[in-house]
Amino acid sequence: MNIKVLGTGCANCKSTMNLIEQIAKDLGTDVTLEKVEDLAQIMQYGVMTTPGVVIDEQVVHAGGIPDKAVIEGWLQGATGEVSGDSNASGCCDGSSEEKSSGGCCS
């Protein structure tokens, strides 16, 4: 599992990185963890508020430190919706309504 934490180095980004690393260790989950601080790279993911979390090239979180239970779900292979502010990624939250209405996720 390849996980990227997107952020320019703020305290929340560092905390998110550390939390994911610790939970992965506690669960015995093998992850490759990468910190992406380059603003141009962050913008390529459409993340407008940090920290952002990308798992296997899919944005799963944007804005604020994710809850421990949410991170555990990611690491245990749960497919989830984008967490955080649904507008934080500059797109939709993945709901089928927005996809069918021709929104940005269609």
FIDRENGU-91115 format. One record per residue: residue number from 1; residue in one letter; x, y, z of N, C-alpha, C in turn. Coordinates in Angstrom, 1 decimal, padded with zeros to 4 digits. Layout:
N
site i:NUM&aa:a&n.c1:X&n.c2:Y&n.c3:Z&ca.c1:X&ca.c2:Y&ca.c3:Z&c.c1:X&c.c2:Y&c.c3:Z
...
% end
This chain:
106
site i:1&aa:m&n.c1:000.9&n.c2:-001.2&n.c3:000.0&ca.c1:000.0&ca.c2:000.0&ca.c3:000.0&c.c1:000.9&c.c2:001.2&c.c3:000.0
site i:2&aa:n&n.c1:000.7&n.c2:002.1&n.c3:-001.0&ca.c1:001.5&ca.c2:003.3&ca.c3:-001.1&c.c1:000.6&c.c2:004.5&c.c3:-000.6
site i:3&aa:i&n.c1:001.1&n.c2:005.2&n.c3:000.5&ca.c1:000.4&ca.c2:006.3&ca.c3:001.1&c.c1:001.2&c.c2:007.5&c.c3:001.0
site i:4&aa:k&n.c1:000.6&n.c2:008.6&n.c3:000.5&ca.c1:001.2&ca.c2:009.9&ca.c3:000.4&c.c1:000.5&c.c2:010.9&c.c3:001.3
site i:5&aa:v&n.c1:001.2&n.c2:011.6&n.c3:002.1&ca.c1:000.6&ca.c2:012.7&ca.c3:002.9&c.c1:001.0&c.c2:014.0&c.c3:002.2
site i:6&aa:l&n.c1:000.0&n.c2:014.7&n.c3:001.8&ca.c1:000.2&ca.c2:016.0&ca.c3:001.1&c.c1:000.1&c.c2:017.2&c.c3:002.0
site i:7&aa:g&n.c1:001.2&n.c2:018.0&n.c3:002.0&ca.c1:001.2&ca.c2:019.2&ca.c3:002.9&c.c1:002.5&c.c2:019.8&c.c3:002.9
site i:8&aa:t&n.c1:002.5&n.c2:021.1&n.c3:003.1&ca.c1:003.8&ca.c2:021.9&ca.c3:003.0&c.c1:004.6&c.c2:021.9&c.c3:004.2
site i:9&aa:g&n.c1:004.2&n.c2:021.1&n.c3:005.2&ca.c1:005.1&ca.c2:021.0&ca.c3:006.4&c.c1:004.4&c.c2:021.5&c.c3:007.7
site i:10&aa:c&n.c1:003.2&n.c2:021.8&n.c3:007.7&ca.c1:002.5&ca.c2:022.3&ca.c3:008.9&c.c1:002.4&c.c2:021.2&c.c3:010.0
site i:11&aa:a&n.c1:002.1&n.c2:021.6&n.c3:011.2&ca.c1:002.0&ca.c2:020.7&ca.c3:012.3&c.c1:000.9&c.c2:019.6&c.c3:012.0
site i:12&aa:n&n.c1:-000.2&n.c2:019.9&n.c3:011.4&ca.c1:-001.2&ca.c2:018.9&ca.c3:011.1&c.c1:-000.7&c.c2:017.9&c.c3:010.1
site i:13&aa:c&n.c1:000.0&n.c2:018.3&n.c3:009.2&ca.c1:000.6&ca.c2:017.4&ca.c3:008.2&c.c1:001.6&c.c2:016.4&c.c3:008.8
site i:14&aa:k&n.c1:002.4&n.c2:017.0&n.c3:009.7&ca.c1:003.4&ca.c2:016.1&ca.c3:010.4&c.c1:002.7&c.c2:015.1&c.c3:011.3
site i:15&aa:s&n.c1:001.6&n.c2:015.6&n.c3:012.0&ca.c1:000.9&ca.c2:014.7&ca.c3:012.9&c.c1:000.2&c.c2:013.6&c.c3:012.1
site i:16&aa:t&n.c1:-000.4&n.c2:014.0&n.c3:011.0&ca.c1:-001.1&ca.c2:013.0&ca.c3:010.1&c.c1:-000.1&c.c2:011.9&c.c3:009.7
site i:17&aa:m&n.c1:001.1&n.c2:012.3&n.c3:009.3&ca.c1:002.1&ca.c2:011.4&ca.c3:008.8&c.c1:002.5&c.c2:010.5&c.c3:010.0
site i:18&aa:n&n.c1:002.8&n.c2:011.0&n.c3:011.2&ca.c1:003.1&ca.c2:010.2&ca.c3:012.3&c.c1:002.0&c.c2:009.3&c.c3:012.7
site i:19&aa:l&n.c1:000.8&n.c2:009.7&n.c3:012.7&ca.c1:-000.4&ca.c2:008.9&ca.c3:013.1&c.c1:-000.5&c.c2:007.7&c.c3:012.2
site i:20&aa:i&n.c1:-000.4&n.c2:008.0&n.c3:010.9&ca.c1:-000.6&ca.c2:006.9&ca.c3:009.9&c.c1:000.6&c.c2:005.9&c.c3:010.1
site i:21&aa:e&n.c1:001.8&n.c2:006.4&n.c3:010.3&ca.c1:002.9&ca.c2:005.5&ca.c3:010.5&c.c1:002.8&c.c2:004.6&c.c3:011.8
site i:22&aa:q&n.c1:002.3&n.c2:005.2&n.c3:012.8&ca.c1:002.1&ca.c2:004.5&ca.c3:014.1&c.c1:001.0&c.c2:003.5&c.c3:014.0
site i:23&aa:i&n.c1:-000.1&n.c2:003.8&n.c3:013.4&ca.c1:-001.2&ca.c2:002.9&ca.c3:013.2&c.c1:-000.9&c.c2:001.7&c.c3:012.3
site i:24&aa:a&n.c1:-000.1&n.c2:002.0&n.c3:011.2&ca.c1:000.3&ca.c2:001.0&ca.c3:010.4&c.c1:001.2&c.c2:000.0&c.c3:011.1
site i:25&aa:k&n.c1:002.1&n.c2:000.5&n.c3:012.0&ca.c1:003.0&ca.c2:-000.3&ca.c3:012.8&c.c1:002.2&c.c2:-001.2&c.c3:013.7
site i:26&aa:d&n.c1:001.2&n.c2:-000.5&n.c3:014.4&ca.c1:000.4&ca.c2:-001.2&ca.c3:015.4&c.c1:-000.4&c.c2:-002.4&c.c3:014.8
site i:27&aa:l&n.c1:-000.9&n.c2:-002.1&n.c3:013.5&ca.c1:-001.7&ca.c2:-003.1&ca.c3:012.8&c.c1:-000.8&c.c2:-004.2&c.c3:012.1
site i:28&aa:g&n.c1:000.5&n.c2:-003.9&n.c3:012.0&ca.c1:001.4&ca.c2:-004.8&ca.c3:011.3&c.c1:001.1&c.c2:-004.7&c.c3:009.8
site i:29&aa:t&n.c1:000.7&n.c2:-003.5&n.c3:009.3&ca.c1:000.4&ca.c2:-003.3&ca.c3:007.9&c.c1:001.6&c.c2:-002.8&c.c3:007.2
site i:30&aa:d&n.c1:002.0&n.c2:-003.4&n.c3:006.1&ca.c1:003.1&ca.c2:-002.9&ca.c3:005.3&c.c1:002.7&c.c2:-001.8&c.c3:004.4
site i:31&aa:v&n.c1:003.3&n.c2:-000.6&n.c3:004.7&ca.c1:003.0&ca.c2:000.6&ca.c3:003.9&c.c1:004.2&c.c2:001.2&c.c3:003.4
site i:32&aa:t&n.c1:004.2&n.c2:001.9&n.c3:002.3&ca.c1:005.2&ca.c2:002.8&ca.c3:001.9&c.c1:004.6&c.c2:004.2&c.c3:002.1
site i:33&aa:l&n.c1:005.3&n.c2:005.0&n.c3:003.0&ca.c1:004.8&ca.c2:006.3&ca.c3:003.4&c.c1:005.7&c.c2:007.3&c.c3:002.8
site i:34&aa:e&n.c1:005.0&n.c2:008.3&n.c3:002.1&ca.c1:005.8&ca.c2:009.4&ca.c3:001.5&c.c1:005.2&c.c2:010.7&c.c3:001.8
site i:35&aa:k&n.c1:006.0&n.c2:011.7&n.c3:002.1&ca.c1:005.5&ca.c2:013.1&ca.c3:002.4&c.c1:005.7&c.c2:013.9&c.c3:001.1
site i:36&aa:v&n.c1:004.7&n.c2:014.5&n.c3:000.6&ca.c1:004.7&ca.c2:015.3&ca.c3:-000.6&c.c1:004.6&c.c2:016.8&c.c3:-000.1
site i:37&aa:e&n.c1:005.6&n.c2:017.6&n.c3:-000.3&ca.c1:005.5&ca.c2:019.0&ca.c3:000.2&c.c1:005.5&c.c2:020.0&c.c3:-001.0
site i:38&aa:d&n.c1:005.8&n.c2:019.5&n.c3:-002.2&ca.c1:005.8&ca.c2:020.4&ca.c3:-003.3&c.c1:004.4&c.c2:020.8&c.c3:-003.7
site i:39&aa:l&n.c1:004.2&n.c2:022.1&n.c3:-003.7&ca.c1:002.8&ca.c2:022.6&ca.c3:-003.9&c.c1:002.3&c.c2:022.2&c.c3:-005.3
site i:40&aa:a&n.c1:003.1&n.c2:022.2&n.c3:-006.3&ca.c1:002.7&ca.c2:021.8&ca.c3:-007.7&c.c1:002.2&c.c2:020.4&c.c3:-007.7
site i:41&aa:q&n.c1:002.9&n.c2:019.5&n.c3:-007.0&ca.c1:002.5&ca.c2:018.1&ca.c3:-006.9&c.c1:001.2&c.c2:018.0&c.c3:-006.1
site i:42&aa:i&n.c1:001.0&n.c2:018.7&n.c3:-005.0&ca.c1:-000.2&ca.c2:018.7&ca.c3:-004.2&c.c1:-001.4&c.c2:019.1&c.c3:-005.1
site i:43&aa:m&n.c1:-001.2&n.c2:020.2&n.c3:-005.8&ca.c1:-002.3&ca.c2:020.7&ca.c3:-006.7&c.c1:-002.7&c.c2:019.7&c.c3:-007.8
site i:44&aa:q&n.c1:-001.8&n.c2:018.8&n.c3:-008.2&ca.c1:-002.1&ca.c2:017.8&ca.c3:-009.2&c.c1:-003.1&c.c2:016.9&c.c3:-008.7
site i:45&aa:y&n.c1:-003.2&n.c2:016.7&n.c3:-007.4&ca.c1:-004.2&ca.c2:015.8&ca.c3:-006.8&c.c1:-005.5&c.c2:016.6&c.c3:-006.6
site i:46&aa:g&n.c1:-005.6&n.c2:017.9&n.c3:-006.8&ca.c1:-006.8&ca.c2:018.6&ca.c3:-006.6&c.c1:-007.1&c.c2:019.0&c.c3:-005.2
site i:47&aa:v&n.c1:-006.1&n.c2:018.7&n.c3:-004.3&ca.c1:-006.3&ca.c2:019.0&ca.c3:-002.9&c.c1:-006.0&c.c2:020.5&c.c3:-002.6
site i:48&aa:m&n.c1:-007.0&n.c2:021.1&n.c3:-002.0&ca.c1:-007.0&ca.c2:022.6&ca.c3:-001.8&c.c1:-006.7&c.c2:022.9&c.c3:-000.3
site i:49&aa:t&n.c1:-007.0&n.c2:021.9&n.c3:000.6&ca.c1:-006.7&ca.c2:022.1&ca.c3:002.0&c.c1:-005.9&c.c2:020.9&c.c3:002.5
site i:50&aa:t&n.c1:-004.9&n.c2:021.1&n.c3:003.3&ca.c1:-004.0&ca.c2:020.1&ca.c3:003.8&c.c1:-004.2&c.c2:019.8&c.c3:005.3
site i:51&aa:p&n.c1:-003.8&n.c2:018.7&n.c3:005.8&ca.c1:-003.2&ca.c2:017.6&ca.c3:005.0&c.c1:-004.1&c.c2:016.9&c.c3:004.1
site i:52&aa:g&n.c1:-003.5&n.c2:016.4&n.c3:003.1&ca.c1:-004.3&ca.c2:015.4&ca.c3:002.2&c.c1:-003.6&c.c2:014.1&c.c3:002.3
site i:53&aa:v&n.c1:-004.4&n.c2:013.0&n.c3:002.1&ca.c1:-003.9&ca.c2:011.7&ca.c3:002.1&c.c1:-004.3&c.c2:011.0&c.c3:000.8
site i:54&aa:v&n.c1:-003.3&n.c2:010.4&n.c3:000.2&ca.c1:-003.5&ca.c2:009.7&ca.c3:-001.1&c.c1:-003.1&c.c2:008.3&c.c3:-000.9
site i:55&aa:i&n.c1:-004.0&n.c2:007.3&n.c3:-001.1&ca.c1:-003.6&ca.c2:005.9&ca.c3:-001.0&c.c1:-003.7&c.c2:005.3&c.c3:-002.4
site i:56&aa:d&n.c1:-002.6&n.c2:004.7&n.c3:-002.8&ca.c1:-002.5&ca.c2:004.1&ca.c3:-004.1&c.c1:-003.1&c.c2:005.0&c.c3:-005.2
site i:57&aa:e&n.c1:-002.7&n.c2:006.3&n.c3:-005.2&ca.c1:-003.0&ca.c2:007.3&ca.c3:-006.1&c.c1:-004.5&c.c2:007.7&c.c3:-006.1
site i:58&aa:q&n.c1:-005.2&n.c2:007.5&n.c3:-005.0&ca.c1:-006.6&ca.c2:007.9&ca.c3:-004.9&c.c1:-006.7&c.c2:008.8&c.c3:-003.6
site i:59&aa:v&n.c1:-007.2&n.c2:010.0&n.c3:-003.8&ca.c1:-007.3&ca.c2:011.0&ca.c3:-002.7&c.c1:-008.4&c.c2:010.4&c.c3:-001.8
site i:60&aa:v&n.c1:-008.1&n.c2:010.2&n.c3:-000.5&ca.c1:-009.0&ca.c2:009.7&ca.c3:000.5&c.c1:-009.3&c.c2:010.7&c.c3:001.6
site i:61&aa:h&n.c1:-008.6&n.c2:011.7&n.c3:001.7&ca.c1:-008.8&ca.c2:012.7&ca.c3:002.7&c.c1:-008.2&c.c2:014.0&c.c3:002.4
site i:62&aa:a&n.c1:-008.8&n.c2:015.1&n.c3:002.8&ca.c1:-008.3&ca.c2:016.5&ca.c3:002.6&c.c1:-008.8&c.c2:017.3&c.c3:003.7
site i:63&aa:g&n.c1:-007.9&n.c2:018.0&n.c3:004.4&ca.c1:-008.2&ca.c2:019.0&ca.c3:005.4&c.c1:-008.3&c.c2:018.4&c.c3:006.8
site i:64&aa:g&n.c1:-007.4&n.c2:018.7&n.c3:007.7&ca.c1:-007.5&ca.c2:018.3&ca.c3:009.1&c.c1:-006.9&c.c2:016.9&c.c3:009.3
site i:65&aa:i&n.c1:-006.6&n.c2:016.6&n.c3:010.5&ca.c1:-006.0&ca.c2:015.3&ca.c3:010.9&c.c1:-007.2&c.c2:014.3&c.c3:010.9
site i:66&aa:p&n.c1:-007.0&n.c2:013.2&n.c3:010.1&ca.c1:-008.0&ca.c2:012.2&ca.c3:010.1&c.c1:-008.1&c.c2:011.4&c.c3:011.4
site i:67&aa:d&n.c1:-009.3&n.c2:010.9&n.c3:011.7&ca.c1:-009.5&ca.c2:010.2&ca.c3:012.9&c.c1:-008.8&c.c2:008.8&c.c3:012.9
site i:68&aa:k&n.c1:-008.4&n.c2:008.3&n.c3:014.0&ca.c1:-007.7&ca.c2:007.1&ca.c3:014.1&c.c1:-008.5&c.c2:005.9&c.c3:013.5
site i:69&aa:a&n.c1:-009.8&n.c2:005.9&n.c3:013.7&ca.c1:-010.7&ca.c2:004.9&ca.c3:013.2&c.c1:-010.7&c.c2:004.9&c.c3:011.7
site i:70&aa:v&n.c1:-010.7&n.c2:006.1&n.c3:011.1&ca.c1:-010.7&ca.c2:006.3&ca.c3:009.7&c.c1:-009.4&c.c2:005.7&c.c3:009.1
site i:71&aa:i&n.c1:-008.3&n.c2:006.0&n.c3:009.7&ca.c1:-007.0&ca.c2:005.6&ca.c3:009.2&c.c1:-006.9&c.c2:004.0&c.c3:009.3
site i:72&aa:e&n.c1:-007.4&n.c2:003.5&n.c3:010.4&ca.c1:-007.5&ca.c2:002.0&ca.c3:010.6&c.c1:-008.3&c.c2:001.4&c.c3:009.5
site i:73&aa:g&n.c1:-009.4&n.c2:002.0&n.c3:009.1&ca.c1:-010.2&ca.c2:001.5&ca.c3:008.0&c.c1:-009.4&c.c2:001.5&c.c3:006.7
site i:74&aa:w&n.c1:-008.7&n.c2:002.6&n.c3:006.4&ca.c1:-007.9&ca.c2:002.6&ca.c3:005.2&c.c1:-006.9&c.c2:001.5&c.c3:005.2
site i:75&aa:l&n.c1:-006.2&n.c2:001.3&n.c3:006.3&ca.c1:-005.1&ca.c2:000.3&ca.c3:006.4&c.c1:-005.6&c.c2:-001.1&c.c3:006.4
site i:76&aa:q&n.c1:-006.9&n.c2:-001.3&n.c3:006.8&ca.c1:-007.4&ca.c2:-002.6&ca.c3:006.8&c.c1:-008.1&c.c2:-002.9&c.c3:005.5
site i:77&aa:g&n.c1:-008.0&n.c2:-002.0&n.c3:004.5&ca.c1:-008.5&ca.c2:-002.3&ca.c3:003.2&c.c1:-009.9&c.c2:-001.9&c.c3:002.9
site i:78&aa:a&n.c1:-010.5&n.c2:-001.1&n.c3:003.9&ca.c1:-011.9&ca.c2:-000.6&ca.c3:003.7&c.c1:-011.9&c.c2:000.4&c.c3:002.6
site i:79&aa:t&n.c1:-012.8&n.c2:000.2&n.c3:001.7&ca.c1:-012.9&ca.c2:001.3&ca.c3:000.6&c.c1:-013.9&c.c2:002.3&c.c3:001.2
site i:80&aa:g&n.c1:-013.4&n.c2:003.5&n.c3:001.2&ca.c1:-014.2&ca.c2:004.5&ca.c3:001.9&c.c1:-014.4&c.c2:005.7&c.c3:001.0
site i:81&aa:e&n.c1:-015.3&n.c2:006.6&n.c3:001.5&ca.c1:-015.5&ca.c2:007.9&ca.c3:000.8&c.c1:-014.4&c.c2:008.8&c.c3:001.3
site i:82&aa:v&n.c1:-014.3&n.c2:009.9&n.c3:000.5&ca.c1:-013.3&ca.c2:010.9&ca.c3:000.9&c.c1:-013.7&c.c2:011.5&c.c3:002.2
site i:83&aa:s&n.c1:-012.8&n.c2:011.6&n.c3:003.2&ca.c1:-013.1&ca.c2:012.1&ca.c3:004.5&c.c1:-012.7&c.c2:013.6&c.c3:004.5
site i:84&aa:g&n.c1:-013.1&n.c2:014.3&n.c3:005.5&ca.c1:-012.8&ca.c2:015.7&ca.c3:005.6&c.c1:-013.8&c.c2:016.5&c.c3:004.9
site i:85&aa:d&n.c1:-013.5&n.c2:017.8&n.c3:004.6&ca.c1:-014.4&ca.c2:018.7&ca.c3:004.0&c.c1:-014.6&c.c2:018.2&c.c3:002.5
site i:86&aa:s&n.c1:-015.9&n.c2:018.0&n.c3:002.2&ca.c1:-016.2&ca.c2:017.4&ca.c3:000.9&c.c1:-015.8&c.c2:018.3&c.c3:-000.3
site i:87&aa:n&n.c1:-015.6&n.c2:019.6&n.c3:000.0&ca.c1:-015.2&ca.c2:020.6&ca.c3:-001.0&c.c1:-013.7&c.c2:020.8&c.c3:-000.9
site i:88&aa:a&n.c1:-013.0&n.c2:020.2&n.c3:000.0&ca.c1:-011.6&ca.c2:020.4&ca.c3:000.2&c.c1:-010.7&c.c2:020.0&c.c3:-001.0
site i:89&aa:s&n.c1:-011.1&n.c2:019.0&n.c3:-001.7&ca.c1:-010.3&ca.c2:018.6&ca.c3:-002.8&c.c1:-010.6&c.c2:019.4&c.c3:-004.1
site i:90&aa:g&n.c1:-011.5&n.c2:020.3&n.c3:-004.0&ca.c1:-011.8&ca.c2:021.1&ca.c3:-005.2&c.c1:-012.7&c.c2:020.4&c.c3:-006.1
site i:91&aa:c&n.c1:-013.3&n.c2:019.3&n.c3:-005.7&ca.c1:-014.1&ca.c2:018.4&ca.c3:-006.5&c.c1:-015.3&c.c2:018.0&c.c3:-005.6
site i:92&aa:c&n.c1:-015.9&n.c2:016.9&n.c3:-006.0&ca.c1:-017.0&ca.c2:016.3&ca.c3:-005.2&c.c1:-016.5&c.c2:015.3&c.c3:-004.2
site i:93&aa:d&n.c1:-017.5&n.c2:014.8&n.c3:-003.4&ca.c1:-017.1&ca.c2:013.8&ca.c3:-002.4&c.c1:-017.3&c.c2:012.4&c.c3:-002.9
site i:94&aa:g&n.c1:-017.6&n.c2:012.3&n.c3:-004.2&ca.c1:-017.7&ca.c2:010.9&ca.c3:-004.8&c.c1:-019.1&c.c2:010.4&c.c3:-004.7
site i:95&aa:s&n.c1:-020.1&n.c2:011.2&n.c3:-004.3&ca.c1:-021.4&ca.c2:010.6&ca.c3:-004.2&c.c1:-022.0&c.c2:010.4&c.c3:-005.6
site i:96&aa:s&n.c1:-022.8&n.c2:009.3&n.c3:-005.7&ca.c1:-023.3&ca.c2:009.0&ca.c3:-007.0&c.c1:-024.2&c.c2:010.1&c.c3:-007.6
site i:97&aa:e&n.c1:-024.8&n.c2:010.9&n.c3:-006.7&ca.c1:-025.7&ca.c2:012.0&ca.c3:-007.2&c.c1:-024.8&c.c2:013.0&c.c3:-008.0
site i:98&aa:e&n.c1:-023.7&n.c2:013.3&n.c3:-007.4&ca.c1:-022.8&ca.c2:014.3&ca.c3:-008.1&c.c1:-022.3&c.c2:013.7&c.c3:-009.4
site i:99&aa:k&n.c1:-021.9&n.c2:012.4&n.c3:-009.4&ca.c1:-021.4&ca.c2:011.8&ca.c3:-010.6&c.c1:-022.5&c.c2:011.8&c.c3:-011.7
site i:100&aa:s&n.c1:-023.7&n.c2:011.5&n.c3:-011.3&ca.c1:-024.8&ca.c2:011.4&ca.c3:-012.3&c.c1:-025.2&c.c2:012.7&c.c3:-012.8
site i:101&aa:s&n.c1:-025.0&n.c2:013.8&n.c3:-012.0&ca.c1:-025.5&ca.c2:015.1&ca.c3:-012.4&c.c1:-024.5&c.c2:015.8&c.c3:-013.3
site i:102&aa:g&n.c1:-023.4&n.c2:015.1&n.c3:-013.7&ca.c1:-022.4&ca.c2:015.7&ca.c3:-014.6&c.c1:-021.4&c.c2:016.6&c.c3:-013.9
site i:103&aa:g&n.c1:-021.3&n.c2:016.4&n.c3:-012.6&ca.c1:-020.4&ca.c2:017.2&ca.c3:-011.8&c.c1:-018.9&c.c2:016.9&c.c3:-012.2
site i:104&aa:c&n.c1:-018.0&n.c2:017.4&n.c3:-011.4&ca.c1:-016.6&ca.c2:017.2&ca.c3:-011.7&c.c1:-016.1&c.c2:015.7&c.c3:-011.7
site i:105&aa:c&n.c1:-016.9&n.c2:014.9&n.c3:-011.0&ca.c1:-016.5&ca.c2:013.5&ca.c3:-010.9&c.c1:-017.0&c.c2:012.6&c.c3:-012.0
site i:106&aa:s&n.c1:-017.8&n.c2:013.2&n.c3:-012.9&ca.c1:-018.4&ca.c2:012.3&ca.c3:-013.9&c.c1:-017.4&c.c2:011.9&c.c3:-014.9
% end
